[in-house]
Amino acid sequence: MMSVHSGHRKRVRERFLNESLDSFPPHNVLELLLFYAVPQKDTNELAHRLIKKFGNLKAVFDAPYEDLLKVQGVGETVASLIKLIPQLARRYMICSSEDTCLNSTEKAGKFLLPYYIARRNETVFLVCLDTKCKVLSCQMIFEGSVNSTQVNIRKIIETAFRYNASGIIIAHNHPGGVALPSPEDLGTTQRIQEALRAVGLLFIDHIIVADDDFVSLADSGFIRRV
């Protein structure tokens, strides 16, 4: 038997295909997404409930999995789908920035920003570069708590040598904070620089990310590019 909602769903899908999401209010965006997790029931009410609970569409996607499950009508399938979207966007943006030559701070920052989409914990990425600043590898080397992180300098050096890198860029984020270095960040930067100099690797930059903003410690004078 055809669902009573099938006609409405078809109209919403056709509207999306014809107009894109740009014309959709937030609850309709969420309603459309929920079609794929709730096959039979009306998802409009649930979409409104989620927006009301968390405040806006971004807050819904950023909400912890456990908090989503507390909303009436949200089960594991719905919560998993919602949490998938920001990470899917992150992978999409990362793919868009591949094969990049990071020969400026601006390029390096823009390259790294997508790696931090929807990350709630402090995370350290290591970018290995060749002599022409082409990316050889970009990988996570540590993920910590929401307000602390650790950097394994030995792992940085071993990874750089594995990819035959000429230089490296380190990046980490300040979730919910500002892209300004803490005393701990500056101390870590100095230790990394000393260790890399001892093995002949160039420490190009340490970039701190917060939301859509980033700060270069090299541009700020904390790293000597020699």
VOBA-1610 file (N, C-alpha, C; in pm, whole numbers, padded with zeros to 5 digits, always signed):
BEGIN
Met+00084-00119+00000Met+00000+00000+00000Met+00089+00125+00000Met+00053+00222-00082Met+00131+00344-00091Met+00111+00429+00034Ser+00218+00482+00089Ser+00210+00565+00207Ser+00136+00694+00176Val+00063+00744+00275Val-00010+00870+00258Val+00086+00987+00241His+00213+00963+00280His+00313+01070+00270His+00391+01064+00139Ser+00366+00960+00058Ser+00449+00942-00062Ser+00436+01059-00159Gly+00316+01114-00173Gly+00298+01228-00263Gly+00373+01350-00216His+00367+01375-00086His+00439+01489-00029His+00589+01471-00046Arg+00637+01352-00021Arg+00781+01326-00033Arg+00827+01346-00177Lys+00746+01301-00270Lys+00781+01318-00411Lys+00791+01466-00447Arg+00697+01545-00395Arg+00698+01689-00424Arg+00822+01756-00363Val+00858+01716-00243Val+00975+01775-00177Val+01101+01739-00255Arg+01111+01612-00297Arg+01228+01570-00374Arg+01237+01645-00507Glu+01124+01659-00575Glu+01122+01730-00703Glu+01159+01877-00684Arg+01113+01935-00574Arg+01149+02074-00544Arg+01299+02086-00524Phe+01357+01990-00454Phe+01502+01990-00433Phe+01575+01980-00567Leu+01533+01888-00652Leu+01601+01868-00779Leu+01587+01989-00871Asn+01475+02059-00861Asn+01450+02173-00949Asn+01507+02303-00894Glu+01509+02318-00762Glu+01546+02446-00702Glu+01674+02440-00618Ser+01722+02321-00584Ser+01834+02299-00492Ser+01791+02333-00350Leu+01881+02311-00255Leu+01849+02337-00114Leu+01847+02486-00081Asp+01894+02570-00173Asp+01904+02713-00144Asp+01769+02775-00109Ser+01662+02722-00164Ser+01530+02778-00140Ser+01458+02714-00022Phe+01522+02615+00041Phe+01458+02542+00151Phe+01485+02611+00285Pro+01380+02630+00367Pro+01405+02671+00505Pro+01469+02556+00582Pro+01533+02583+00695Pro+01608+02478+00766Pro+01529+02353+00797His+01405+02367+00839His+01329+02246+00876His+01299+02160+00754Asn+01286+02221+00637Asn+01262+02141+00516Asn+01388+02067+00472Val+01504+02129+00494Val+01631+02059+00467Val+01639+01933+00551Leu+01609+01948+00678Leu+01615+01835+00771Leu+01506+01734+00739Glu+01389+01782+00704Glu+01279+01693+00667Glu+01318+01603+00549Leu+01378+01663+00447Leu+01421+01587+00330Leu+01524+01482+00368Leu+01620+01520+00449Leu+01722+01426+00492Leu+01660+01308+00568Leu+01564+01337+00654Leu+01504+01234+00738Leu+01419+01135+00660Phe+01382+01171+00536Phe+01310+01074+00451Phe+01387+00942+00444Tyr+01521+00952+00445Tyr+01605+00834+00421Tyr+01634+00754+00547Ala+01583+00803+00661Ala+01597+00729+00786Ala+01461+00688+00842Val+01356+00760+00800Val+01220+00732+00848Val+01134+00706+00725Pro+01121+00582+00682Pro+01058+00554+00553Pro+00906+00571+00548Gln+00837+00567+00659Gln+00691+00566+00655Gln+00627+00690+00716Lys+00681+00742+00823Lys+00616+00850+00897Lys+00648+00987+00840Asp+00564+01084+00878Asp+00588+01223+00843Asp+00711+01273+00919Thr+00806+01331+00849Thr+00929+01376+00914Thr+00930+01527+00940Asn+00827+01597+00896Asn+00822+01742+00914Asn+00817+01780+01061Glu+00734+01711+01136Glu+00721+01741+01278Glu+00853+01713+01352Leu+00917+01602+01318Leu+01044+01569+01381Leu+01151+01672+01346Ala+01151+01718+01223Ala+01247+01821+01182Ala+01228+01947+01264His+01102+01991+01281His+01073+02109+01363His+01118+02087+01507Arg+01096+01965+01557Arg+01132+01935+01695Arg+01284+01945+01715Leu+01359+01897+01619Leu+01505+01902+01628Leu+01557+02046+01621Ile+01501+02125+01530Ile+01542+02265+01518Ile+01510+02341+01647Lys+01392+02315+01702Lys+01351+02382+01826Lys+01443+02343+01942Lys+01480+02215+01947Lys+01563+02166+02057Lys+01703+02225+02053Phe+01765+02229+01935Phe+01906+02267+01926Phe+01929+02409+01876Gly+01827+02472+01817Gly+01838+02613+01783Gly+01850+02645+01637Asn+01928+02567+01561Asn+01942+02589+01417Asn+01994+02462+01352Leu+02004+02465+01221Leu+02041+02345+01146Leu+02183+02300+01180Lys+02276+02394+01188Lys+02414+02358+01221Lys+02422+02294+01358Ala+02347+02348+01453Ala+02351+02294+01589Ala+02295+02152+01594Val+02199+02123+01508Val+02146+01985+01500Val+02256+01890+01455Phe+02328+01928+01349Phe+02434+01842+01296Phe+02553+01832+01394Asp+02574+01936+01472Asp+02686+01936+01567Asp+02651+01871+01701Ala+02525+01845+01723Ala+02482+01789+01852Ala+02544+01652+01876Pro+02583+01622+01998Pro+02635+01488+02029Pro+02530+01381+02000Tyr+02577+01267+01959Tyr+02490+01153+01927Tyr+02396+01122+02043Glu+02449+01123+02164Glu+02369+01090+02282Glu+02257+01190+02303Asp+02282+01319+02273Asp+02179+01421+02289Asp+02071+01408+02183Leu+02109+01369+02064Leu+02009+01347+01959Leu+01911+01237+01999Leu+01964+01132+02061Leu+01879+01019+02100Leu+01776+01057+02205Lys+01798+01168+02274Lys+01704+01212+02377Lys+01582+01283+02321Val+01586+01316+02192Val+01475+01385+02127Val+01369+01284+02087Gln+01247+01313+02119Gln+01135+01224+02085Gln+01132+01197+01935Gly+01128+01069+01898Gly+01122+01031+01757Gly+01256+01002+01695Val+01365+01029+01768Val+01499+01004+01715Val+01551+00871+01770Gly+01576+00779+01678Gly+01637+00652+01715Gly+01779+00647+01664Glu+01838+00529+01673Glu+01978+00514+01633Glu+01999+00544+01484Thr+01904+00505+01400Thr+01919+00527+01257Thr+01917+00675+01223Val+01822+00748+01282Val+01813+00892+01257Val+01937+00964+01310Ala+01978+00931+01433Ala+02094+00996+01493Ala+02220+00968+01412Ser+02234+00845+01365Ser+02353+00810+01285Ser+02356+00887+01153Leu+02240+00900+01090Leu+02234+00974+00964Leu+02269+01121+00985Ile+02217+01181+01091Ile+02247+01321+01119Ile+02397+01340+01143Lys+02458+01249+01218Lys+02601+01262+01247Lys+02686+01233+01123Leu+02631+01161+01026Leu+02704+01131+00904Leu+02727+01256+00819Ile+02631+01347+00818Ile+02632+01459+00724Ile+02754+01549+00739Pro+02788+01599+00860Pro+02907+01685+00869Pro+03035+01614+00830Gln+03045+01486+00865Gln+03167+01412+00829Gln+03172+01385+00679Leu+03057+01365+00618Leu+03052+01350+00473Leu+03095+01481+00406Ala+03048+01593+00461Ala+03089+01724+00408Ala+03239+01743+00422Arg+03294+01697+00535Arg+03438+01708+00556Arg+03516+01629+00452Arg+03473+01506+00426Arg+03542+01424+00326Arg+03531+01488+00187Tyr+03415+01545+00156Tyr+03396+01611+00027Tyr+03492+01729+00012Met+03502+01811+00118Met+03589+01928+00111Met+03736+01888+00108Ile+03771+01781+00178Ile+03910+01733+00174Ile+03946+01687+00033Cys+03855+01614-00030Cys+03880+01569-00168Cys+03897+01687-00262Ser+03826+01796-00234Ser+03835+01914-00321Ser+03969+01984-00308Ser+04042+01957-00198Ser+04168+02027-00175Ser+04290+01940-00198Glu+04271+01822-00258Glu+04384+01733-00282Glu+04475+01785-00392Asp+04596+01728-00399Asp+04695+01764-00501Asp+04724+01914-00500Thr+04752+01966-00381Thr+04773+02109-00365Thr+04919+02139-00335Cys+04966+02248-00390Cys+05100+02298-00360Cys+05086+02407-00254Leu+05135+02381-00134Leu+05116+02473-00022Leu+05236+02567-00009Asn+05247+02656-00106Asn+05361+02747-00108Asn+05330+02884-00049Ser+05221+02893+00027Ser+05188+03016+00099Ser+05106+02980+00222Thr+05106+03070+00318Thr+05026+03049+00439Thr+04879+03038+00406Glu+04833+03123+00316Glu+04691+03123+00279Glu+04650+02988+00221Lys+04732+02933+00132Lys+04701+02804+00074Lys+04703+02693+00179Ala+04800+02700+00269Ala+04810+02597+00373Ala+04688+02602+00465Gly+04648+02721+00505Gly+04532+02734+00592Gly+04405+02685+00526Lys+04383+02724+00401Lys+04263+02681+00330Lys+04264+02530+00306Phe+04382+02474+00284Phe+04394+02330+00267Phe+04353+02256+00394Leu+04392+02310+00508Leu+04371+02239+00635Leu+04233+02261+00696Leu+04168+02372+00669Leu+04038+02400+00731Leu+03937+02286+00715Pro+03922+02225+00596Pro+03823+02118+00583Pro+03848+01999+00675Tyr+03972+01975+00712Tyr+04002+01861+00798Tyr+03942+01878+00938Tyr+03900+01999+00970Tyr+03849+02024+01105Tyr+03698+02047+01109Ile+03632+02025+00998Ile+03487+02039+00997Ile+03425+01938+01094Ala+03343+01988+01185Ala+03265+01906+01279Ala+03350+01828+01378Arg+03473+01868+01399Arg+03554+01800+01501Arg+03534+01868+01636Arg+03499+01790+01736Arg+03470+01842+01869Arg+03588+01826+01964Asn+03685+01746+01926Asn+03804+01726+02008Asn+03925+01790+01942Glu+04024+01825+02023Glu+04148+01875+01967Glu+04215+01764+01886Thr+04256+01798+01766Thr+04312+01700+01674Thr+04435+01758+01606Val+04539+01678+01598Val+04664+01722+01535Val+04680+01652+01401Phe+04706+01732+01297Phe+04736+01678+01165Phe+04880+01713+01127Leu+04942+01621+01057Leu+05077+01640+01006Leu+05073+01640+00854Val+05123+01746+00793Val+05132+01756+00648Val+05279+01743+00608Cys+05309+01645+00525Cys+05445+01625+00474Cys+05454+01684+00334Leu+05561+01762+00309Leu+05577+01832+00182Leu+05711+01800+00119Asp+05714+01806-00014Asp+05842+01789-00083Asp+05911+01924-00097Thr+06019+01928-00172Thr+06097+02051-00183Thr+06022+02163-00254Lys+05918+02127-00332Lys+05837+02227-00402Lys+05707+02257-00329Cys+05697+02211-00204Cys+05580+02233-00119Cys+05456+02159-00167Lys+05475+02053-00245Lys+05363+01970-00284Lys+05333+01871-00172Val+05205+01849-00148Val+05163+01762-00038Val+05194+01616-00071Leu+05270+01554+00017Leu+05300+01411+00004Leu+05204+01328+00089Ser+05164+01385+00202Ser+05075+01314+00294Ser+05014+01414+00391Cys+04891+01387+00429Cys+04826+01464+00536Cys+04750+01364+00621Gln+04791+01348+00745Gln+04726+01248+00830Gln+04718+01292+00974Met+04614+01242+01040Met+04596+01269+01181Met+04701+01192+01260Ile+04766+01261+01354Ile+04864+01193+01437Ile+04824+01192+01584Phe+04721+01268+01620Phe+04672+01262+01757Phe+04534+01324+01766Glu+04447+01262+01847Glu+04318+01320+01881Glu+04300+01309+02031Gly+04276+01422+02095Gly+04269+01423+02240Gly+04135+01468+02293Ser+04135+01518+02414Ser+04012+01566+02477Ser+03974+01700+02416Val+03864+01756+02463Val+03815+01879+02404Val+03904+01998+02438Asn+03991+01986+02537Asn+04071+02103+02576Asn+04219+02072+02598Ser+04266+01960+02544Ser+04408+01930+02559Ser+04454+01839+02447Thr+04584+01840+02422Thr+04638+01753+02319Thr+04784+01725+02349Gln+04837+01626+02283Gln+04977+01590+02300Gln+05036+01568+02161Val+05162+01598+02147Val+05228+01580+02018Val+05348+01489+02038Asn+05349+01379+01964Asn+05459+01283+01969Asn+05561+01324+01862Ile+05668+01390+01906Ile+05766+01443+01811Ile+05836+01329+01736Arg+05860+01220+01804Arg+05923+01106+01737Arg+05836+01056+01621Lys+05704+01053+01643Lys+05612+01008+01537Lys+05615+01105+01420Ile+05625+01234+01448Ile+05634+01333+01342Ile+05756+01307+01254Ile+05871+01286+01317Ile+05995+01264+01243Ile+05989+01134+01164Glu+05941+01027+01226Glu+05932+00898+01157Glu+05839+00907+01036Thr+05727+00977+01051Thr+05633+00991+00940Thr+05693+01073+00827Ala+05761+01181+00862Ala+05825+01265+00760Ala+05928+01188+00681Phe+06009+01107+00749Phe+06110+01027+00680Phe+06044+00918+00593Arg+05933+00863+00641Arg+05864+00758+00564Arg+05819+00812+00429Tyr+05778+00939+00424Tyr+05731+00997+00299Tyr+05840+01075+00227Asn+05964+01064+00278Asn+06077+01134+00218Asn+06049+01284+00206Ala+05992+01340+00313Ala+05953+01480+00313Ala+06073+01571+00331Ser+06063+01688+00272Ser+06164+01791+00291Ser+06126+01881+00409Gly+05997+01903+00426Gly+05948+01986+00535Gly+05810+01942+00579Ile+05767+01996+00693Ile+05635+01957+00745Ile+05560+02079+00796Ile+05427+02063+00798Ile+05338+02158+00863Ile+05259+02082+00968Ile+05251+02139+01087Ile+05167+02083+01192Ile+05042+02171+01204Ala+04929+02109+01230Ala+04807+02186+01253Ala+04730+02122+01368His+04668+02206+01448His+04573+02155+01547His+04464+02260+01567Asn+04357+02219+01632Asn+04240+02306+01645Asn+04213+02341+01791His+04137+02451+01807His+04085+02492+01936His+03932+02487+01928Pro+03871+02372+01956Pro+03726+02359+01944Pro+03654+02458+02036Gly+03567+02536+01978Gly+03489+02630+02057Gly+03569+02748+02109Gly+03693+02762+02063Gly+03778+02870+02111Gly+03817+02965+02000Val+03932+03028+02016Val+03983+03120+01915Val+04117+03068+01865Ala+04153+03111+01745Ala+04275+03061+01681Ala+04396+03140+01726Leu+04419+03140+01857Leu+04536+03208+01912Leu+04619+03107+01991Pro+04751+03115+01982Pro+04835+03015+02050Pro+04835+03032+02201Ser+04828+02920+02271Ser+04842+02919+02416Ser+04990+02905+02450Pro+05029+02927+02575Pro+05168+02902+02613Pro+05212+02759+02583Glu+05120+02664+02601Glu+05152+02524+02569Glu+05176+02507+02420Asp+05099+02575+02337Asp+05119+02568+02191Asp+05257+02620+02153Leu+05297+02728+02215Leu+05427+02788+02182Leu+05542+02698+02230Gly+05523+02637+02346Gly+05625+02546+02395Gly+05639+02424+02306Thr+05526+02370+02263Thr+05529+02254+02173Thr+05595+02291+02040Thr+05563+02409+01990Thr+05621+02456+01865Thr+05773+02464+01875Gln+05822+02516+01985Gln+05966+02528+02002Gln+06033+02391+02008Arg+05971+02296+02079Arg+06029+02162+02089Arg+06032+02093+01953Ile+05926+02108+01875Ile+05921+02048+01742Ile+06030+02109+01654Gln+06044+02241+01659Gln+06143+02308+01576Gln+06284+02260+01608Glu+06316+02248+01734Glu+06448+02203+01774Glu+06475+02060+01729Ala+06374+01974+01743Ala+06390+01833+01704Ala+06405+01819+01553Leu+06329+01895+01476Leu+06336+01886+01330Leu+06470+01942+01279Arg+06514+02048+01340Arg+06643+02106+01298Arg+06755+02006+01318Ala+06746+01927+01425Ala+06852+01831+01455Ala+06861+01719+01352Val+06750+01691+01282Val+06750+01583+01183Val+06742+01635+01040Gly+06752+01767+01022Gly+06757+01825+00889Gly+06623+01840+00819Leu+06514+01846+00895Leu+06382+01867+00837Leu+06337+02011+00858Leu+06271+02067+00758Leu+06224+02205+00767Leu+06087+02210+00834Phe+06078+02291+00938Phe+05950+02313+01006Phe+05887+02436+00942Ile+05794+02414+00851Ile+05739+02523+00770Ile+05639+02606+00848Asp+05550+02540+00923Asp+05448+02617+00994Asp+05377+02530+01097His+05319+02598+01194His+05226+02538+01289His+05100+02622+01280Ile+04993+02563+01231Ile+04869+02635+01207Ile+04765+02595+01311Ile+04703+02696+01371Ile+04597+02673+01469Ile+04464+02711+01406Val+04367+02620+01416Val+04236+02636+01354Val+04129+02652+01460Ala+04038+02744+01437Ala+03919+02758+01521Ala+03803+02796+01431Asp+03707+02705+01417Asp+03594+02724+01325Asp+03647+02751+01184Asp+03615+02868+01127Asp+03659+02899+00990Asp+03781+02991+00988Asp+03846+03004+01103Asp+03961+03093+01113Asp+04087+03012+01141Phe+04202+03067+01104Phe+04328+03001+01135Phe+04437+03106+01156Val+04539+03067+01234Val+04654+03153+01260Val+04780+03074+01230Ser+04873+03138+01163Ser+05003+03079+01132Ser+05105+03126+01234Leu+05168+03030+01303Leu+05271+03068+01399Leu+05399+03111+01328Ala+05418+03067+01205Ala+05533+03115+01127Ala+05514+03263+01093Asp+05397+03299+01045Asp+05370+03439+01013Asp+05372+03526+01138Ser+05340+03466+01252Ser+05339+03541+01378Ser+05478+03553+01439Gly+05578+03493+01375Gly+05716+03508+01420Gly+05765+03404+01518Phe+05685+03300+01542Phe+05723+03198+01640Phe+05803+03083+01578Ile+05812+03081+01444Ile+05891+02978+01376Ile+05989+03047+01282Arg+06113+03009+01291Arg+06216+03063+01200Arg+06227+02973+01078Arg+06192+03023+00963Arg+06192+02944+00840Arg+06332+02942+00780Val+06424+02878+00849Val+06562+02868+00798Val+06606+02724+00812
//
